[in-house]
Amino acid sequence: MFTGIIEETGFVETPGATFSVRCSHVLSDLTIGASIAVNGVCLTAVDIRADGFTADLAPETLERSNLGDLKAGDRVNLERPLTMQARLSGHIVQGHVDGTGTLEGLRELGDGNWELTVQVPRELDRFLVYKGSIAIDGISLTIASVTAGLVKVAIIPHTYEATSLKARKPGDRINIECDVLAKHVDKLLAHMSLNT
């Protein structure tokens, strides 16, 4: 489990099914077999070096997330799993990407603040609500508005500088993880309506 608070940005060394990332900070207690979120996707470290790690990507991961789109040198968001002693500064993020959206715009608002607009898939729209939580490329964010599949979030200066967002451009695929509580409520309500 993760919080969506990005600890470091790393750089893709080897894209594809055997996926290597160059980084430093998140390596301090990373062990082989441990989970690590890359752009919000929970991966398992299978090799650790002094300057990075490697993870194996399943076909499902390559298809459902934007990790298969990345090239050597691309910047990625990194987060280690939550420990029981840590503060939950973001929201509950599982690292199980629900799908990808399309970056429609990243508009500067002044004073280092930005507005990010993402077109989300129709099947995810029902899980998204005004002031609800969303993870975009693994970043814990609050929905500022959601209308007809367009989600807008405010990006504060720290988040813009500390994540891969500044390297994004319109048309990029963005990983989306909806709030797990919304998904459970949706399923429970559907089940209840079938039984009444």
LOKE-46332 format. One line per 4 residues: number of its first residue (from 1); their letters; for each residue x, y, z of N, C-alpha, C. Coordinates in pm, whole numbers, padded with zeros to 5 digits, always signed. Layout:
LOKE-46332
NUM	A	X,Y,Z,X,Y,Z,X,Y,Z  ...
end
This chain:
LOKE-46332
1	MFTG	+00084,-00118,+00000,+00000,+00000,+00000,+00089,+00124,+00000  +00042,+00228,-00068,+00117,+00351,-00085,+00029,+00469,-00044  +00087,+00589,-00046,+00012,+00709,-00009,-00004,+00807,-00124  +00073,+00788,-00231,+00069,+00884,-00341,+00155,+01006,-00317
5	IIEE	+00240,+01002,-00214,+00336,+01110,-00190,+00468,+01065,-00252  +00505,+01127,-00361,+00623,+01086,-00438,+00750,+01119,-00360  +00838,+01019,-00349,+00961,+01037,-00274,+01077,+01084,-00362  +01074,+01046,-00488,+01186,+01076,-00576,+01139,+01056,-00719
9	TGFV	+01201,+01128,-00812,+01183,+01093,-00952,+01310,+01024,-00998  +01291,+00917,-01074,+01403,+00844,-01131,+01396,+00854,-01281  +01489,+00785,-01347,+01495,+00789,-01492,+01498,+00647,-01547  +01418,+00622,-01649,+01415,+00490,-01712,+01550,+00464,-01777
13	ETPG	+01609,+00350,-01744,+01732,+00306,-01811,+01699,+00209,-01923  +01621,+00106,-01889,+01583,+00003,-01986,+01431,-00009,-01985  +01363,+00032,-02094,+01218,+00015,-02100,+01181,-00127,-02141  +01054,-00161,-02127,+01005,-00291,-02172,+00978,-00387,-02059
17	ATFS	+00971,-00515,-02091,+00932,-00618,-01994,+01032,-00633,-01880  +01160,-00612,-01907,+01261,-00605,-01801,+01295,-00458,-01787  +01239,-00396,-01685,+01231,-00250,-01672,+01330,-00203,-01566  +01426,-00120,-01605,+01526,-00071,-01510,+01514,+00079,-01492
21	VRCS	+01531,+00123,-01367,+01520,+00264,-01331,+01648,+00306,-01259  +01698,+00423,-01295,+01811,+00484,-01226,+01756,+00579,-01119  +01801,+00563,-00995,+01752,+00644,-00885,+01850,+00634,-00768  +01818,+00699,-00655,+01909,+00691,-00540,+01833,+00681,-00408
25	HVLS	+01749,+00777,-00377,+01686,+00787,-00245,+01607,+00662,-00206  +01523,+00612,-00296,+01436,+00498,-00263,+01513,+00367,-00247  +01641,+00368,-00281,+01722,+00247,-00269,+01769,+00222,-00125  +01754,+00322,-00037,+01814,+00313,+00097,+01770,+00190,+00175
29	DLTI	+01646,+00144,+00157,+01602,+00023,+00227,+01528,-00073,+00134  +01546,-00055,+00004,+01482,-00143,-00094,+01553,-00279,-00094  +01475,-00385,-00092,+01531,-00520,-00096,+01470,-00597,-00212  +01539,-00701,-00258,+01486,-00785,-00364,+01355,-00848,-00316
33	GASI	+01254,-00838,-00399,+01121,-00889,-00365,+01029,-00785,-00306  +01084,-00667,-00274,+01003,-00560,-00215,+00924,-00486,-00324  +00813,-00428,-00283,+00731,-00350,-00374,+00785,-00208,-00385  +00765,-00150,-00502,+00796,-00009,-00525,+00700,+00041,-00632
37	AVNG	+00645,+00160,-00611,+00552,+00217,-00708,+00630,+00302,-00808  +00607,+00273,-00937,+00667,+00348,-01046,+00552,+00407,-01127  +00541,+00539,-01126,+00426,+00608,-01189,+00295,+00550,-01138  +00295,+00510,-01011,+00173,+00460,-00950,+00147,+00313,-00970
41	VCLT	+00236,+00242,-01038,+00220,+00099,-01062,+00305,+00024,-00961  +00244,-00064,-00885,+00318,-00145,-00787,+00398,-00251,-00860  +00531,-00242,-00848,+00622,-00337,-00910,+00703,-00408,-00802  +00766,-00519,-00837,+00852,-00593,-00746,+00996,-00579,-00793
45	AVDI	+01082,-00532,-00702,+01224,-00519,-00735,+01286,-00658,-00745  +01345,-00688,-00861,+01407,-00820,-00880,+01559,-00810,-00885  +01611,-00690,-00898,+01755,-00667,-00895,+01778,-00526,-00844  +01877,-00510,-00757,+01908,-00379,-00700,+02056,-00353,-00721
49	RADG	+02086,-00233,-00773,+02224,-00190,-00793,+02249,-00065,-00711  +02370,-00018,-00709,+02404,+00103,-00634,+02332,+00226,-00689  +02294,+00222,-00819,+02233,+00339,-00881,+02093,+00313,-00936  +02029,+00202,-00894,+01895,+00177,-00944,+01845,+00037,-00917
53	FTAD	+01735,+00003,-00981,+01673,-00128,-00963,+01608,-00173,-01093  +01576,-00303,-01096,+01508,-00363,-01211,+01383,-00434,-01162  +01278,-00429,-01242,+01152,-00500,-01214,+01105,-00565,-01343  +01034,-00676,-01329,+00975,-00742,-01445,+00832,-00691,-01463
57	LAPE	+00795,-00659,-01588,+00661,-00610,-01616,+00581,-00716,-01691  +00466,-00750,-01636,+00377,-00847,-01700,+00308,-00781,-01820  +00262,-00861,-01917,+00188,-00804,-02031,+00070,-00717,-01985  +00000,-00758,-01879,-00112,-00678,-01825,-00066,-00539,-01784
61	TLER	+00050,-00532,-01719,+00104,-00403,-01674,+00139,-00315,-01793  +00203,-00374,-01893,+00241,-00298,-02012,+00119,-00246,-02087  +00011,-00324,-02087,-00111,-00285,-02158,-00194,-00182,-02081  -00209,-00203,-01951,-00302,-00123,-01871,-00242,+00010,-01823
65	SNLG	-00110,+00021,-01821,-00045,+00142,-01769,+00035,+00211,-01879  +00096,+00324,-01843,+00180,+00395,-01940,+00325,+00349,-01934  +00357,+00248,-01853,+00496,+00204,-01843,+00549,+00150,-01976  +00463,+00090,-02056,+00505,+00040,-02187,+00534,+00150,-02288
69	DLKA	+00489,+00272,-02261,+00513,+00386,-02351,+00648,+00453,-02326  +00708,+00425,-02210,+00827,+00500,-02169,+00950,+00460,-02248  +01040,+00558,-02263,+01165,+00539,-02334,+01280,+00564,-02237  +01399,+00517,-02273,+01517,+00543,-02192,+01533,+00693,-02173
73	GDRV	+01556,+00733,-02048,+01571,+00874,-02014,+01446,+00941,-01964  +01329,+00878,-01983,+01204,+00938,-01934,+01204,+00939,-01781  +01145,+01044,-01725,+01137,+01062,-01580,+01015,+00987,-01527  +01030,+00919,-01412,+00920,+00845,-01350,+00910,+00881,-01202
77	NLER	+00788,+00873,-01149,+00762,+00897,-01007,+00785,+00769,-00929  +00854,+00780,-00814,+00887,+00663,-00732,+00838,+00682,-00588  +00783,+00574,-00533,+00741,+00573,-00393,+00757,+00433,-00336  +00815,+00426,-00217,+00823,+00298,-00146,+00691,+00274,-00074
81	PLTM	+00662,+00148,-00037,+00536,+00120,+00032,+00529,+00187,+00169  +00408,+00209,+00213,+00380,+00267,+00343,+00421,+00170,+00453  +00480,+00223,+00560,+00506,+00142,+00679,+00402,+00176,+00784  +00384,+00089,+00882,+00283,+00111,+00985,+00316,+00233,+01072
85	QARL	+00442,+00275,+01073,+00483,+00391,+01154,+00469,+00523,+01079  +00443,+00518,+00949,+00441,+00640,+00868,+00307,+00712,+00878  +00313,+00843,+00859,+00190,+00922,+00850,+00129,+00900,+00711  -00001,+00894,+00704,-00071,+00878,+00577,-00097,+01019,+00522
89	SGHI	+00005,+01076,+00457,-00003,+01214,+00411,-00089,+01231,+00287  -00100,+01128,+00205,-00181,+01137,+00084,-00314,+01069,+00107  -00341,+00964,+00029,-00458,+00881,+00052,-00418,+00736,+00024  -00506,+00643,+00048,-00474,+00503,+00028,-00463,+00476,-00123
93	VQGH	-00343,+00434,-00163,-00315,+00403,-00303,-00261,+00261,-00306  -00320,+00175,-00386,-00277,+00037,-00390,-00167,+00009,-00491  -00150,+00097,-00586,-00054,+00069,-00693,-00114,-00021,-00800  -00247,-00033,-00799,-00319,-00114,-00898,-00389,-00018,-00994
97	VDGT	-00322,+00018,-01099,-00373,+00117,-01194,-00501,+00065,-01259  -00605,+00149,-01259,-00734,+00112,-01317,-00738,+00131,-01468  -00654,+00218,-01518,-00650,+00246,-01661,-00567,+00369,-01686  -00568,+00413,-01810,-00495,+00535,-01844,-00590,+00638,-01899
101	GTLE	-00556,+00762,-01872,-00627,+00875,-01929,-00533,+00947,-02023  -00584,+01052,-02086,-00503,+01131,-02178,-00487,+01272,-02121  -00363,+01317,-02111,-00337,+01453,-02065,-00390,+01551,-02168  -00488,+01629,-02128,-00547,+01729,-02217,-00477,+01863,-02204
105	GLRE	-00432,+01895,-02084,-00366,+02024,-02066,-00302,+02037,-01929  -00199,+02118,-01925,-00130,+02154,-01801,-00111,+02305,-01808  -00198,+02376,-01738,-00206,+02522,-01750,-00149,+02589,-01626  -00056,+02682,-01648,+00003,+02756,-01537,-00098,+02856,-01482
109	LGDG	-00114,+02858,-01349,-00210,+02947,-01285,-00144,+03067,-01219  -00011,+03066,-01213,+00061,+03174,-01145,+00113,+03128,-01010  +00217,+03194,-00962,+00280,+03162,-00834,+00325,+03017,-00825  +00358,+02956,-00938,+00406,+02818,-00940,+00298,+02712,-00935
113	NWEL	+00171,+02754,-00936,+00058,+02660,-00934,+00015,+02626,-01076  -00041,+02504,-01091,-00082,+02455,-01222,-00218,+02389,-01212  -00287,+02383,-01325,-00411,+02306,-01337,-00388,+02196,-01440  -00409,+02072,-01398,-00391,+01955,-01485,-00529,+01905,-01525
117	TVQV	-00549,+01885,-01655,-00675,+01832,-01707,-00647,+01700,-01777  -00721,+01596,-01737,-00704,+01462,-01792,-00839,+01410,-01839  -00842,+01355,-01961,-00960,+01283,-02011,-00950,+01141,-01958  -01050,+01099,-01880,-01046,+00965,-01821,-01139,+00872,-01898
121	PREL	-01111,+00742,-01897,-01200,+00647,-01966,-01340,+00649,-01905  -01438,+00629,-01989,-01579,+00632,-01948,-01605,+00538,-01830  -01544,+00418,-01830,-01571,+00319,-01725,-01516,+00362,-01588  -01428,+00460,-01583,-01375,+00507,-01454,-01449,+00629,-01401
125	DRFL	-01523,+00695,-01487,-01590,+00820,-01450,-01678,+00805,-01326  -01745,+00694,-01309,-01838,+00676,-01196,-01767,+00673,-01059  -01636,+00651,-01058,-01561,+00646,-00932,-01504,+00782,-00893  -01525,+00883,-00974,-01461,+01013,-00953,-01563,+01117,-00912
129	VYKG	-01535,+01185,-00802,-01625,+01287,-00750,-01547,+01412,-00712  -01617,+01524,-00716,-01561,+01653,-00675,-01505,+01641,-00533  -01382,+01684,-00516,-01308,+01680,-00389,-01272,+01537,-00345  -01293,+01440,-00435,-01251,+01303,-00405,-01104,+01285,-00438
133	SIAI	-01052,+01168,-00405,-00911,+01136,-00428,-00893,+01065,-00561  -00778,+01092,-00621,-00736,+01024,-00743,-00584,+01017,-00740  -00528,+00910,-00794,-00384,+00902,-00812,-00356,+00911,-00961  -00277,+01010,-00999,-00239,+01032,-01138,-00089,+01011,-01147
137	DGIS	-00047,+00910,-01223,+00093,+00868,-01229,+00149,+00848,-01088  +00062,+00797,-00999,+00104,+00766,-00862,+00099,+00882,-00766  +00060,+01001,-00812,+00058,+01121,-00728,-00080,+01134,-00665  -00085,+01144,-00533,-00211,+01164,-00462,-00260,+01306,-00488
141	LTIA	-00380,+01315,-00549,-00436,+01446,-00584,-00583,+01452,-00547  -00633,+01574,-00535,-00774,+01599,-00506,-00842,+01652,-00631  -00955,+01595,-00664,-01029,+01636,-00783,-01092,+01773,-00761  -01057,+01868,-00847,-01113,+02004,-00839,-01243,+02013,-00917
145	SVTA	-01254,+01935,-01025,-01379,+01927,-01099,-01377,+01802,-01185  -01496,+01750,-01211,-01511,+01636,-01302,-01639,+01657,-01381  -01624,+01668,-01513,-01736,+01693,-01601,-01717,+01615,-01729  -01812,+01528,-01760,-01812,+01453,-01886,-01677,+01388,-01914
149	GLVK	-01621,+01323,-01813,-01496,+01250,-01831,-01370,+01334,-01828  -01384,+01463,-01807,-01267,+01550,-01793,-01246,+01579,-01645  -01130,+01541,-01595,-01096,+01564,-01454,-00991,+01674,-01447  -01016,+01768,-01358,-00918,+01875,-01333,-00870,+01864,-01190
153	VAII	-00739,+01880,-01172,-00678,+01880,-01040,-00584,+01999,-01031  -00569,+02053,-00910,-00474,+02161,-00886,-00340,+02101,-00847  -00235,+02155,-00903,-00099,+02109,-00876,-00024,+02223,-00807  +00017,+02200,-00682,+00091,+02303,-00609,+00237,+02304,-00656
157	PHTY	+00311,+02413,-00629,+00449,+02422,-00676,+00537,+02303,-00635  +00526,+02257,-00510,+00609,+02145,-00465,+00584,+02020,-00549  +00457,+01988,-00574,+00423,+01869,-00651,+00474,+01881,-00794  +00461,+01998,-00852,+00509,+02020,-00988,+00661,+01997,-00997
161	EATS	+00734,+02049,-00901,+00880,+02038,-00902,+00929,+01900,-00862  +00857,+01829,-00773,+00906,+01703,-00716,+00858,+01579,-00791  +00784,+01596,-00899,+00730,+01481,-00973,+00764,+01493,-01122  +00719,+01396,-01197,+00746,+01395,-01341,+00649,+01483,-01421
165	LKAR	+00557,+01552,-01354,+00456,+01629,-01427,+00515,+01734,-01520  +00624,+01797,-01480,+00679,+01905,-01564,+00732,+01854,-01698  +00752,+01722,-01710,+00799,+01664,-01836,+00683,+01617,-01924  +00559,+01629,-01875,+00442,+01581,-01949,+00394,+01683,-02050
169	KPGD	+00329,+01630,-02156,+00274,+01719,-02258,+00138,+01666,-02305  +00054,+01751,-02362,-00076,+01706,-02409,-00064,+01585,-02501  -00157,+01489,-02480,-00157,+01366,-02557,-00091,+01249,-02486  -00011,+01278,-02381,+00054,+01170,-02305,-00050,+01085,-02234
173	RINI	-00022,+00953,-02228,-00106,+00864,-02147,-00065,+00880,-02001  -00165,+00891,-01914,-00144,+00914,-01771,-00210,+00798,-01696  -00135,+00738,-01601,-00192,+00630,-01520,-00295,+00685,-01422  -00407,+00616,-01413,-00517,+00656,-01324,-00546,+00543,-01226
177	ECDV	-00547,+00576,-01097,-00600,+00483,-00996,-00708,+00557,-00920  -00828,+00502,-00927,-00942,+00561,-00856,-00937,+00520,-00709  -01009,+00593,-00628,-01015,+00565,-00485,-01074,+00426,-00461  -01002,+00344,-00386,-01044,+00205,-00361,-01179,+00200,-00290
181	LAKH	-01207,+00296,-00203,-01335,+00296,-00132,-01451,+00317,-00229  -01431,+00404,-00329,-01537,+00427,-00429,-01564,+00299,-00507  -01459,+00223,-00538,-01477,+00099,-00614,-01553,-00005,-00532  -01523,-00014,-00403,-01594,-00109,-00318,-01741,-00070,-00301
185	VDKL	-01767,+00058,-00278,-01905,+00104,-00264,-01984,+00076,-00391  -01923,+00102,-00506,-01988,+00077,-00635,-02028,-00070,-00648  -01938,-00160,-00614,-01968,-00303,-00626,-02075,-00346,-00526  -02068,-00295,-00403,-02169,-00330,-00303,-02308,-00282,-00345
189	LAHM	-02316,-00161,-00396,-02445,-00107,-00442,-02499,-00187,-00559  -02412,-00226,-00652,-02456,-00307,-00766,-02508,-00441,-00718  -02439,-00501,-00622,-02480,-00631,-00568,-02615,-00619,-00496  -02631,-00508,-00419,-02758,-00487,-00347,-02873,-00470,-00443
193	SLNT	-02852,-00399,-00554,-02962,-00377,-00649,-03001,-00506,-00721  -02905,-00599,-00737,-02936,-00727,-00799,-03020,-00816,-00707  -03003,-00795,-00575,-03073,-00880,-00477,-03203,-00818,-00426  -03245,-00706,-00484,-03372,-00646,-00437,-03478,-00654,-00543
end
